[in-house]
């Protein structure tokens, strides 16, 4: 390859071919070249390591991590890493139906020039993923989840991402201190709406809640809390002919709605991944919550797992405003 990475200089050399061998990482350690290769597919695969004195081979091959007796399927696409104090670790992901691609960190050490990853539970010479292990550093876990947000900073936290390229002039963290203000932009549906903020679902069970100020809504506007997955599910407030309604939407179809007359409302997602149960609740006072809409089972879709999202758009035009605050993950 040319030094600037824009062109190939020759046909290359094939050093290995395997079953769905992708995401290869190349390492050089103690004078040997190592190729760490996830093989066999995302959901069912294993981790292969090749080693050689020459990058062109020939290579020795060894499987170093497999599902084995665990339920952590497909030890896939990851890398060998070392720490400044000389520890070795291996991280990879596991694809799940609901949480998407979950990152795992495995203990690792070297034995006779080969990486030994995880624990060989079934004693067949191949490591298996661990369910629990010590942290690689001496530190403390923050008492407040990183995904909680009071929107009291002039910048969004790194846990957030926009589902589409944002329209920066239509959202603000400084327009009103302590609130995320989103001005509605016209869209035909939630899926096409701009300035939708999402983040990964953290943990296997819990609640996600957000307080909304809906006093500045305009006709045609929709805003609220969503779960994005293979099918989108929404709990929101809409305004039509000057009247606001609380509504539940599943895969683009509104199935439940009720008149809402307040200026503020708290929306909450209650989720239990292991029980395969998700449902929405709402409250006017933050003390008493009522279930609204049907329970649902989000699944992996669009290359992602289930993601909570805050949304605001207008089916009639560019008008209306909503303010989100006190976004909490428990």
N, C-alpha and C positions, 0 to 999 in steps of 0.2 A: 504494500500500500504506500502511496506517496506520503511524504511527511505531513502534508496538510490534510490528509484523510479524504481527499476528493476523488481519488482514482486508484484502481488496482493496477499493479505493475506486472503481474503474471497470473497464471491460472491457479496458483495455490497448490497445496498438497493436502490430500485427504488422509488424516491420521487415524480416524475412527468413525464408524457408523454404528448406531444402536437404535433400539426401539423408542421412538419419540424422544431422542436425545436433543434437548434444547436448554437454553439458558446456561450454557457452560461457563464456568469461572476458571481462569488460569492462575496458578500460584507457582512461585519458585521458592523452595525452602531447602536449605542444606545441600545445595547443588543439584537438586532434582526438580523437574517440572511436574506439576500435578494438575490434572484436569478434573474438576468436580462437576459431575453431570447428572441432572435429574432425568431419569428414564422411565418409560412405561406409562406415561400419562399423568395428568394432574391429580386425578382422584385415586389412582391405584398404584402409582409408581414407587420408585425407590431411588436411592442416591448411590451413584457409581463414582468411584475415583480411579483415575488412571495415573500412572507415574512412569517417568522415563528420564534418562540422563540427557536426552536430546529432545527439543520441542517437536521434532519431526518423528519421534518414536525410534524403535518400536516401544509400545507401552505395555506395562503390566496392568491388569484390571482387577478390581475388588469392589464388591458391594459393601458399603459401610453403614447404611441406614435403610430400614424397611419398616413397614407397618407392623409386621409380626403379630404379637398377641395384644397390641394396643388398639384403640379405636381412632387413632390419629392417622387418617388415611393420607396417602400420597405425600411423603416427605419431599416436597418439591421446591424448585428454584430458590436457592439460598446461597450461602457463601461461608467459607472458613474465615474467621476473624481472630485476631489476637489483641490483647490489651497491653497497655504500657508496662504493666507489672508482670508480664510473661504468661498470662492465662490464655487458653485457647477455647474457642466456642464455635458453634455452628448454628446459624439461623436459617430458617426455611418457612414456608407457609403451608397451611392445610386448607383446602377448599371445603367450605361447609355450605349447606343450602341456604341458611338464613344470615349468618354473620359474614358470608363471603370468604375472603382469604385472610385467615387468622395467622399471625406471625408466632412462631415457636422458637425458643432459644434452647439449644441443647449443649450439655457439657461435652467437652472433647479433650482428648490427649493423644499423644503420639506413642506408637508401639512398633518398634522395628521399622521405622520409616513410613508407617501407615497411620492415617488419622482414625482414631477410635471414637465414634460419636454415639451419644445416648448410653443406654445400658442394654446389654445382651440378656434380655429376660428369659428367652426360650433356649439359651445356650447353644445356638447354632452358628456362632461366630460372627453374627451380624448385629449391629446395634439397633435398638428400637427407641422411639421417642419417649422422653420422660414426662410424667404428668406434673411433677413438682420438683424444684431444685433450688439451691441457694442462689441469691443474687450474685452477679459477677463483681459487685463492688459493695463497699460498706456505705450505705446511705439510708435515707428515710423516705418513706412514701408520703407524698403530700396528703394532708387530711382532707383537702377539698379536691374533688375530681377535676382533672384538667379540662374536661369538656363542659363544666359549668361556666356560665358567663353572665355577669351583670351588665355588660356593655358599658362599663365605666372607663374604658380606655379609648384613645383616639384611633386605635388600630384593632382589627379583628384578630382574635386568637388563632394560632396556627392549626387548631383542630377544624376550622371552618374551610369550606370551599364552595365556590359558586358552581351551580349545575350547568350554567351557560356562561359565556363571556359576560361579565357584569357591565351594566350601564352605570358608571360611577356617579353621574349627576343625579341619579334617582335613589341613592341610598346614602345614609350618613350616620356616624356615631357621635357627631358634634352638634347636630341640629338641636337636639335636646339631650343634655347631659344624662348619662345613665340609661339611655335607650338606643335601640337600633331602629332608626326611622327608614321606612321603605315607601317611596312614592310609586303608586301603581302604574305599570306600563301595559298597554293593550296587548292581550293575547287571547286566542280562541279557547285555550284549555290550559290546565295546570302543566301538562307536559311541555307546552311551548312557552311557558312563562319565563321571563328573564328575572334576574336578581333573586333566584331561589337559593337559599343558603343551606348547605347540607354538611353532615359530618358522619364518620363511621359510628355504628352502634357499638357502645362499649359494654362489655360484660354479658352475662347470660340471663340475668333477670334484673328488674328494677323499674324505675319510673323516670320519665322525662317530662318536665312541665315548663310552661312559659306563660307569662302574664302579657296580655295584649290590651292596648288602649285603642279602641275602635271608634272613638268619638268623631274622627275626621274622615270617616269612610264616605264614599260617593256611590251613586247608583252604578251597578255593574261590577263593583269591586268584590274580590274574594281574597281572603287572607286567613292564615292559620298555621296549624301544625300538620305535617304529613309524614308518611313512611313511604319512601321510594324503594321499589324492588322490581320484581318481574311485573307486578301490577301495583299501581299507586293507590294508597289509601289516605284520605284526608279528613280531618276534623277542622272546620273553619267557620267563619262568619261571612255572609254575603249580604249585599244591600240591593234591594229592588224596589222601585217606586217609593223611595224614602223610608222603607222598612227593612230592618235587619233580621236575618235568620241565622240560627246555628244549624249547620248541615254536616252530614257525613257522606263522603263520596268514595266509591269503590270502583276501580278500573274505569273511571270516567263517567260513572252513573251515580247520581244522587239517590240514595235509598231512604234517608231520614232527614227531616228538617223540622224546626220549631221556631216560632217567633222569639226574638231576643231584643230586649229593650235597654240593656245596660250600656255603660260606656267602657267598662273594663271586664275582662273575663280571663280565667286561667284554664288553659287546655293542657291535658296530661295524657301521655302514652304510658300504658302499663304493659310490660313485656316479660315473657318467660320463654326463652328459646328452647329449653329442654322440654317444657310442656307443650311447645308449639302453639302458644296462645299470645295474641296481641289484641289489645282493645283500647279505645279512647275513653276518656272521662273529661268532665268539665266542672268548674266551680265558679261561683260568683264572689265567694268570700275567702277562698283558700283553705277552708276548714272542712266543708262538706262537699264531696265529689259525687257526681252521678255518671253512670255509664251511658254512653251515647253511641249509636250505631252498632254494627255487628262485629264480632271478633273475626280475626283474619290470620292467615298464615303466609307471611311474606317469603319469597323464594329468590334465590340467586338469579339475577337478570341484568342485562346490559353490562356484563363483566363485573358486576358489583353485588355485594350483599345488601341487606336492608339498611337504609340510611334515614335517620330522622331529618326533617327539613322544615325550614320556616319559609313561607311563601306569601306573596302579595302580587296580584295582577288585576286587570279590569277587562271584561269582555266587551265593553262599549267604547273605551277610549283611555287616554292618558290622564286619569284623574283619580284622586283619592289618596289617602295616607293611612298607614298603620304604624304603631310604635310597639316594638317588642322589648320587654325587659324581664329581669329575674329568670333567665333560662337556667334551669337546674337539672342535673343528672344525679340520681340517687341509685 
